[in-house]
Amino acid sequence: MSDESEPAPIIDLIEARQQRLYKIHEGRLAKVRAAFEKAMPLPSRSAKSSTKKSRRKKPPKR
């Protein structure tokens, strides 16, 4: 009276390990990025002046 159902799926241990390590590294990278942004925030683009200084060309020497 054994119930022959579908066998348990085969687990690819190498792929599972790679996914786990990926999540670990991504979590660590997110923490580092957050700490870096807190320590050295990027200047906002609106703070930059949109006008550029025009440089005059030097007159040619004779």
C-alpha positions as CSV (number, residue, x, y, z in Angstrom):
1,M,0.0,0.0,0.0
2,S,2.8,2.4,-0.7
3,D,1.6,5.6,-2.3
4,E,3.8,6.2,-5.3
5,S,3.8,9.9,-5.6
6,E,6.3,12.1,-7.4
7,P,9.8,11.8,-5.9
8,A,11.2,14.6,-4.0
9,P,12.9,17.2,-6.3
10,I,16.7,16.9,-6.5
11,I,18.4,19.9,-4.9
12,D,21.4,21.3,-6.7
13,L,23.7,22.0,-3.7
14,I,26.2,24.0,-5.8
15,E,23.5,26.3,-7.1
16,A,22.0,26.7,-3.6
17,R,25.4,27.6,-2.2
18,Q,26.0,30.2,-4.9
19,Q,22.6,31.8,-4.3
20,R,23.3,31.9,-0.5
21,L,26.7,33.4,-1.0
22,Y,25.3,35.9,-3.5
23,K,22.7,37.1,-0.9
24,I,25.4,37.3,1.8
25,H,27.7,39.4,-0.4
26,E,24.9,41.6,-1.6
27,G,23.8,42.3,2.0
28,R,27.4,43.2,2.9
29,L,27.8,45.4,-0.1
30,A,24.5,47.2,0.7
31,K,25.8,48.0,4.2
32,V,29.1,49.3,2.9
33,R,27.3,51.5,0.3
34,A,25.0,52.9,3.0
35,A,27.9,53.7,5.3
36,F,29.8,55.3,2.4
37,E,26.8,57.5,1.4
38,K,26.4,58.5,5.0
39,A,30.1,59.4,5.4
40,M,30.5,61.1,2.0
41,P,27.2,62.2,0.5
42,L,27.2,63.0,-3.1
43,P,26.5,66.7,-3.9
44,S,23.0,67.2,-5.3
45,R,22.9,68.1,-9.0
46,S,20.7,71.2,-8.3
47,A,23.4,72.7,-6.2
48,K,25.8,73.0,-9.2
49,S,25.7,76.2,-11.1
50,S,24.4,75.8,-14.5
51,T,26.3,78.7,-15.9
52,K,29.7,78.1,-17.3
53,K,32.5,80.7,-17.3
54,S,33.6,81.4,-20.8
55,R,37.4,81.6,-21.2
56,R,38.8,84.2,-23.5
57,K,41.3,83.0,-26.0
58,K,44.7,84.6,-25.6
59,P,45.7,86.8,-28.5
60,P,48.4,85.2,-30.7
61,K,52.0,86.3,-30.1
62,R,53.7,88.2,-32.9
